[in-house]
Structure formats: structure tokens, C-alpha cells
Amino acid sequence: MSPAFLRLWGVPILLGILTTIGLLAALLGDGVWDAVSGVTLAIPVLLAIWHSLRKQGR
């Protein structure tokens, strides 16, 4: 993969993978899987909030 491709699509792909893992963990497991689900689903939300607040500060 070229550096330009990873620069453009790297983070969205990573967030998609995290979201998929979180959704599957929530559907298929209990206990520790609930924690895995919560963390992996919270990361994209927290990054979106951080990015939104960062843009407002400029």
C-alpha cells in the first residue's frame, strides 16, 4: 500500500475495525467481553469529540 493511501484511509479503516470488534463482542459475549465492547465502541466516539473540539479551537 502506498503512503498516500494509508494517510487518507488508515484511521477510518482502524475505526471501522474497532467498531466491528466492539459490536461482535457485545453480541457474542458477557463479562469481560462487555468491557471490550465498551472500550472499542467508545474510542471512535471519543476521537470524534476530540476532533470536533480541536477544530473549534482554531
LINKADA-V578406 format. One line per field, one symbol per residue. burial: # if it has 16 or more other C-alpha atoms within 10 Angstrom, else .. A space follows every 50 residues. Layout:
BEGIN
burial=???
END
This chain:
BEGIN
burial=..............#..##.###.##......##.##..##..#...... ........
END
